[in-house]
Amino acid sequence: MHLWDFRNTSLVILGAGFSFAATNGGSPLMKGYFDKLAPASYPDLHEFVVQVGCDRACPSILDANVERVLLALEQAKTASPFVLDGWFDQWLPKIETLRGQLGEYTLFRLSNGLELDDANWAVNILARTGFETTYISLNYDNLAETILSSRIGTVHCYNANCPHCKMRSLLQYSCSCGVNRRDLERRWHGSLIKLHGSIAWRRCVGEQCCARECIDADCGCEPFRKIPCSHCGELCVPVMVFPTMSKNLGEIPQIGIMWQAARAALEEAKSILLFGFSLPSSDELLAQLMRNACAKHQNLCKVGVIDLNPNQVIERFQQAVNPTCKIEYVPLLVESGKVPSWYTPPASPVLIWCDAIES
């Protein structure tokens, strides 16, 4: 039963549900994100999550929702001291420590123990999309780029059809020694667009460095390592924008090229497949981009949703777009722990797992 044409999909949007499915539950969802948070390794963050993220509805840190924790952390930065006095003021001197430990934990959680199996249904669905398909990922992990870089027929580096190589080229294009490049033309087409950064990205923040703030995506999709900047020798830092209502995109200005690309991809898309992305309130900016794109060009004809509750996601999508848009919706139901009934395995292998790609 073929409910969706994966190869000819214009745009795929990946959320945490995709990574969870592709790793057979190894990658965390928003709820359960702190399942491996050890108090000995991250003492302040562990205490903060217990205090802020746990209540009667969520009595265990294993069920704490990362969005709730991060929203509390961001609001604490801007709230009046009178509001925080007596209950939150103990955390004010530790906000940067908490953010640092959160970044370290995220790198640890998404870099260790996540394995991909070429027999996995979610892995195969992504691998069977076409080389003309563009991808938007809201995930920090390196799973999508690893899969898309390993498809049979992939060409890397120059004249690439590899979405990861195209993403690297797009980031390099945006790093223009202080010049803000707005004219992307169609450089975004067929690329993997990561709106929140990645555990495989790094940047130099050296004050005097000529490459300050330029984002470098690891050529082989490898997780971040503490390596020196090739220009100034300062240690690079990871690039991640945590998922809250306040994105703090201004802290990493070069990531704006990804949002420019996402807007262009949304405006041109004739079909969109939402895979494990439920349009949460913390991604309201992306929802507004969808609304504007559909209203401006009205190219979008079809939307598919792969989710545990696809009809609920479809309702949210309908609320986000102009009601005059004539769109066909295709719910693709997934049951937890099961291979979807609508899924058909490929007749022949679609992936060749490769080692790190030489730049």
C-alpha angles and dihedrals in degrees: 000000000000110000096159136034100226097176094057098041111132098208135010120197114200126202135175091281090067093054091046091053095042092055096041090248096319096116114069127243122219089271108058094024092132096051092121099038104133115201091215092057100036105023100163095042092048092053091045093051091048091051099041105024102044129073139133092298091046108028097164131061086226088071099040114130115231093211092058092049093048094046090055090049093050094045090051089061093060104028122108115263088235090062093049098042115118100010112036103022092094089069099049095086089047101051094106090044089053092049090049093050090047091055091048092048092049091052090048095045096048098037100053131067098356107132130181123216119197089216091060112113096222092049090051094047091056092042091053095058115106132263088244091059119106122212134210116194126191091186129102095209124097096231100107094049091046092053096042092047091054101053118124108258095030117147117201136205114358116031086007126177088187112115091213093052089047089051090052089050091050092052091048090050090054092051098081106147096270098324112126105222111205101165104085094161101189099320088122094061112116094004133125107246114200112194099184099041126247144257084240094058128089138178139187118240097184109144095226099033118123089216095048111154093002109140120228119193112206110256094223095042089247120159119260118286128184100257129152123257110260090225106045107008095239115137113262123233130217123261116229132140108202117230107255136125086261104058096186088213088159090071089066105033096176091064086072088085088068092054091048089052092047091053092051092047092050092049093053100039118116092181131025128193116200108203114189092333113124099182095247120198090250089067095054091130091063090047089054090050088053092050093050094045094051093046094045101049107006091209094135113105105158138032125188124192125200106192147119086255106022096166091058090052090048089054090053091048091051089053090052097053135062109277090223091066111105104221131165113220124208117192113205106192121211123192117210113265094003136103108247115257091229093055120105117191116235116265091229135016116287098186138063109187108222137191123250110308117241114238 
